[in-house]
Amino acid sequence: MDCRPGCAACCTAPSISSPMPGLPNGKPAGVPCPHLDEALMCKLFGLPERPAVCSSLPPSAEMCGEDRVHALHFLNTLELATQP
């Protein structure tokens, strides 16, 4: 499955604990990644600076559903369930 254009739910809902350019302490949950462009595409895609967690989260029908709303809900639920 390919990413849905204009979605970026996986770049918004989850927290990212690993450092990345401009965010030495990672990214909090619910905050859009500052490395998204105007079309909500990752500007770090394919670069070594991209956090490993981003590369390891492939899109899936279960996660992405039919629209961005579904994906955000799914990922927010996972985020809450995995909080320390």
C-alpha positions in Angstrom: 0.0 0.0 0.0 1.2 3.5 -0.8 0.7 6.5 1.4 -2.4 8.5 0.8 -1.6 12.0 -0.6 -2.4 14.8 1.8 -2.8 12.5 4.8 0.3 12.7 7.0 -1.5 11.1 9.9 1.6 9.0 10.7 3.6 12.2 10.8 1.2 13.9 13.2 -0.5 11.5 15.6 2.5 9.6 17.1 5.2 10.9 19.3 8.8 10.4 18.0 11.4 10.0 20.8 14.4 9.9 18.6 16.2 13.1 17.6 15.8 14.6 14.1 17.0 17.8 12.4 15.6 20.7 14.4 14.0 18.5 17.1 16.8 17.1 19.3 14.2 15.7 21.8 11.9 14.3 19.1 8.3 15.3 18.4 5.3 15.2 20.8 2.2 13.3 19.8 -0.5 15.3 18.0 1.9 17.8 16.5 2.6 17.7 12.8 6.2 17.0 12.0 8.0 20.2 10.9 9.5 18.3 8.0 6.3 18.0 6.1 6.0 20.1 3.0 2.9 22.1 1.9 1.5 18.9 0.3 2.0 17.0 3.6 4.8 14.9 2.2 8.0 14.1 4.1 11.0 16.3 3.2 13.3 13.8 4.9 12.0 10.7 3.0 14.9 8.7 1.7 17.5 10.7 3.7 19.6 9.3 6.5 18.3 12.0 8.9 14.9 10.5 8.7 14.1 8.8 12.1 14.2 5.0 12.0 10.7 4.9 13.5 9.3 6.7 10.5 10.9 4.3 8.1 9.7 1.3 10.0 6.0 2.3 9.9 4.7 1.2 6.5 1.1 2.2 5.5 -1.5 -0.6 5.9 -5.2 -0.9 5.2 -5.8 -1.4 8.9 -4.0 1.7 10.0 -4.9 4.0 7.1 -8.5 3.0 6.5 -10.5 4.9 4.0 -9.4 8.4 5.0 -7.1 10.6 7.2 -9.7 10.7 10.0 -9.6 7.0 10.3 -5.8 7.0 10.3 -5.6 9.7 12.9 -8.0 7.9 15.2 -6.2 4.6 14.8 -2.8 6.1 15.5 -4.1 8.2 18.4 -5.5 5.1 19.9 -2.1 3.3 19.6 -0.3 6.3 21.0 -2.5 6.3 24.1 -2.2 2.6 24.6 1.6 2.7 24.5 2.2 5.7 26.7 4.5 4.9 29.7 
